[in-house]
Amino acid sequence: HEDELERARGATRGSRVRLREPGPELGGSRASMSIRVEWPKEGVAVVVIDAPSTNNALTGDMLTGLAAAFRGLRADDATRVAVLTGGGSRAFCAGIDLRHASSVFKMDERDVDNDPVFQMEHASFPIVGAVRGFAINAGFELALACDVLLCTPSATFLDTHVKFGILPSWGLAAKLSRVIGPGAARRASLACRPIGADEARRRGLVVDVVDEAEDASSSSSVSTGGVDYSSPLMVEALSLASSIARSNPASVAGYKRIAVDAFAAPLGAASRRRSAAAHHTTVAAARRASRVTLPSASANSKPPPGKFSACFSSAPIVPGSAANAATFTPDRRKRSSSSDACNATASLLCA
């Protein structure tokens, strides 16, 4: 892992970062220049929220530009992975810019084309969030829309919606409880209690806290914006992104779709889908392993009698066990193929 990080550092330092200029797809306005798409590595797009003078707080134009950036990446077959980060060192995103709050809150919430979280959640490629400094309210929700989060020790996740008498628009209340647990989520949101980097890692909100020699918490200078690709946070984020980019893109897209759908579904529905998928996977594995035809089973059907009963038994199947043989017909000549099928299935599932 250390060798891979060092190679990523060298490749990043020696590479020329390709920028995507704000054209028509990003609105073409000066405000949209606060949202940039950069390509430091092949297949890896870095989306930068770059308004350091306001701690990367979001205006209406920036929200539209951010949605357009991800919409454009969704339409670009070259995109394997995206990294979302904030420019400068003080904040990932400080939420909505209160000077522009009235115009932001007038935006049509049904307009999914200009909804950045919708565009992120419906992207076929994974999104790695690289969080340095504060992620507040809308910034917190953008972080939750990422598939994997990394952060520095200065990272702080904060939900203060109730202090302003409003509710989160992008599902923070529902998502956070599933990520860190209902009690911890309600305490964080109802009491406006910040979640620091160590707690975020302990509760599974972030997968890793990346130490940096000079973090935002120790810097008193005004942030200058931009992205330092040689920083440990970005090196780690790009290393992870590159690893994902080397995987089969169709499999990655399918895996993300299943994970997002299961996360969004009610727990009961998700459990039923999981059970159905497990049944079909087991039957398919048995067919591939033994080339015998197995009967299909509906959700309410009982285990069929006879030689296939072990394949649908609730008891665990142990390859080669005496208990396995007891579930089959006494005629060993009739049970050999079905026993092989079940044993092969069990071996595949236990591998």
N, C-alpha and C positions, 0 to 999 in steps of 0.2 A: 504493500500500500504506500509506503514512504517513497519507494522508487517511482511509483506512478505519479504521486504528487509532485516529485521533483521534475519529472518529464513534462508534466502539465505546466509547471512554473516556467521551464525553459521554452516550451512551445509558445506560451502566451507572451512572454517577454519578446520573443523573436518574431512574432506574427504581427501582421498589419490588421487591425480591427476594421472590418468593413461596416460602414454605417449605411442605414437606410434613411435617406433624407425625407422630411415630412412633405409628401406629395398629396395628391387628391385623396388617397385612401386614409390619410391622417388629418384631413381637413385643410392642409396647406397653410394654416394660420400660424402666427408667431407663438400663440399660446400652445399649439400642438407641438412645438419644438421642445416642450418640457417632457414629452414622451418620445423616447428614441428606441429604435431597434438596431442592435449591433450584432455582428456575426464574428465572434473571436475564434470560433472553431467550426469546422465543417459539420453541418447538420444541427448546430447549437445556436439558437437565437437568444440574445439577452435583451429583455425589455426593461428600460430604465425609466423610472419616475424621477425626473431631474428638475426639481424646483427647490434647491437647498435654502434659498433665502426665506422660504415659508415652511421649512421642514417637510418639503414634498407634499404639502396639503393640496387637495384636489379641487380644481374649479370645474365648471360644466364642460368647458372645452377640453380639459385634461381627461375627464371621464370619457368623453366621446373619442378622443385620440387613443386612449388606452384600449377601449373596446375595438376601435378600428385596427390597432396594432395586432391584437390577437385574432381578429377576424381575417386579417391579411395573412397571418401565419397559418391559420387553418386552411387557407386556400393554396398555400405554398407547399408542394410535395417535398421540398428540400428540408422542411422543418421536421426534425426528429425529436428534439427536446427544446424547451424554453426555460430560461432562468429569469425570474422577476426580482428586481432589486431596486433600491432607492439610491439616488445620487448623493454624494457627500457622505459625511460620517455621523451625522447627528440623528437622522431619522430614516426609517424605511418609508413610512407615510403617516403623517399626523392627522389623517382624516380629511374631512371636508374643510376647505378654506372658508371660514365664517364670513369673510367679506363677500363671498359669492354664494352664501347659503341659500338665499331666496331664489336665485335662478336655478341652483342645483335641485332644490326640492320641488320645482315646477316641472322638472323633466318627467316625461311619460314613462312610468315604470313598466309598461307593456311593450315598450320599444326595445326588444331584445338585441337588435343590431347595435345599439349604443349602450348596452349593458355589459360592462367589462367582466363581471363575475359570470354571467351567462356564457359569454364567449370563452372564458377560461374553463368552465366546467364542461363545455361541449367540445373542447379541443380533443382531438384523437391522440395528441402527443402529451407526455407528462410535463408538468411544470414544477421546477424546483424554486422555492422561495429562499432568497438570501437576505436575512433580516439583520440590519445593524441599527441600533437605537430604537426609537419609539415606533410602535405600530398601534395607532389609536383609532377606535371606531371603524370608519371605512377602511383604514389601513389594516386593522385587525381582520376585517372581513376579506380583504384581498389576500392576506396571508393564509386564511383558512381555505381559500379557493385553490391554493397550491396543493400539489400531490405530496410533496416532501418539503419540509422546512429545515433549514440550517440557520443558525444565528450566532452572533458574537456575545460575549458576556454583558455588553451594554444593552442588549435587546430587552425591551419591556412591552408587553402586550396589555392593552388597557381598553376596557369598554365603559364609556361614560354616557351612554345613550339615555339612561334613566335620569341622569342629572339635568338633561335638557328637555325632559318630558317627551321623548320620541322613542320609537322602536327601531331596531336594526332592519334594514331593507333586504339584506342579502343572506338571511338565514343564520346569523351569528348565534341567536338564542338556541336554535335547534342543533346546529353543528357542534358548538363548543361543549355541550353536555355529553355528546357522544364521544368526543375526543378525550376530555379530561375527567368525565364523570359529572353527574347532575349536581351533586352538592358543591363541588369545587367551582363548577360553571356558574351556578346561581350566586355563590358568594362573590365571585369575580365581577359579575354583571350588576347585581342588585346593590352591592356595597361599593361599586366602582373601585375594586381592589386590583392593583396591578399584578401581573404575573411576570416575574423576573425570569432570566434565562435558565437558571438552575432548576427552578420549579417547573418551567415549561418542558425541560428535558425529562425531569422526573415523572411528569404526568403524561408524557408521550405527545405533547404538542409539537415539539421539535425533535429531530432524531439525533442532533449533535450540536454542541456548543463549541465553536471554533475560537480558540484563543488567538488574540492579536496583540502584537507588541505595544501598539499605541491605539487603544480603543477610544471610541467617542466619549466615553465617560470621563477620560482623563484629558481630553482636548478642550481648551478654552477658546481656540481660534474659530473664526467664522468659517463654516464649511464652504468649500469652493466648488462642490458639485462634481459630476462625472463619476466614472467607475475606475477604481484602481484594480486592474486585473492581476496584479502581483500580490495583492493582499491575501492572507491565509483564507479568509472567507470565500473570496471569489475563486481562488485556486481549488479549494475543496468543492465548491459548487460546480465548477467546470469539470473537475475530475469525475464527479458523480454523473453529471450530464453526459459526458463522453462515454462512460460505461453503459448508460442506458441507450445511447445512440448506436452502440455496436450491436444491440439486440435486434431480433427480428421485428420490424416495425408493425406488421400486422398483428403479431402476438402481443406486443406492447399495447397497441390500440385496443385490442379485445380485452386484455387484462384490466386496463383503466376503465373501460366501459362497464365491465362487471362490477368492479370495485365502487365506482361512482353510483351505479344503480342500486347496489346493495346498501350503500351508506345512506342514500336518500329514501329508500323504502322503509315502511313501518317494520318494526322488528319481526312481527309475525309473518308478514309477507316475505321478508328476506330469509327467514328460517325455512319457509315452504319452498322457496326457490332453491335454496341450498340443498334441501333433501331431494328435490326432483333432479337437480343436476348430479348429485352423488349417485342416485339410482341409475341414470342413463350412462354415467361414466363407468360404473361397475359392470353393467351389462355389455357396454361396448368393449371394455377391456377383456371380458370373458370371450366374446365373439372373436376378437383378434387373436387371443391366445390359443383357443381350442378349435376354431372354425366349426363349432356346433351351433345350432339354432336354439336360442333361449326364448321362452315365452315372455311377452311383455306383461307388465303388471301395472294396473291402475292404482291410484292413490288409496282406494278403499278395498282393494282385493286382498284376499287372504293368501298366504303362501301356498302355491300349488302343490298337490300331493305328488308322491312318487320321486323319481330320481332327481328332479331339480329342486327339491325342497330345501336343500342346504344353501343353495344360491340366494334364497330369499329369507333364510332364517335370521332371527334377530340375534342369535348367539354368534360370537366371533368364530371365524373359520381359521383354524390353525392348520397350515399345510402338513399333510402326512399324519395327522393325529387320529387316535382311535375314535374320538368323539365325532370326527368328520365322517368316518365310515359308518357309524351307527345311524346316521340320518338317511342313509341310502337304502335302496332295496337290498335284501339279502343276496340276491343273485349278483355276484361280483362281475360276471361277464356283462351285465346290463348297466352297471354303475360306473364302469371305468372311465368313459369319455366325459360324463358329467362331473365326476370327481376331479379329473384332470383340469376341467374348465374352472371349477371353483377354486382349486388349489392355485392355478395359474393366476386367477384374478386376485386372490389374497396375496400372492407373492408380489404382484405388480403394485398393489395398494400399500404394501408394507415396505416396499423398496425405498 
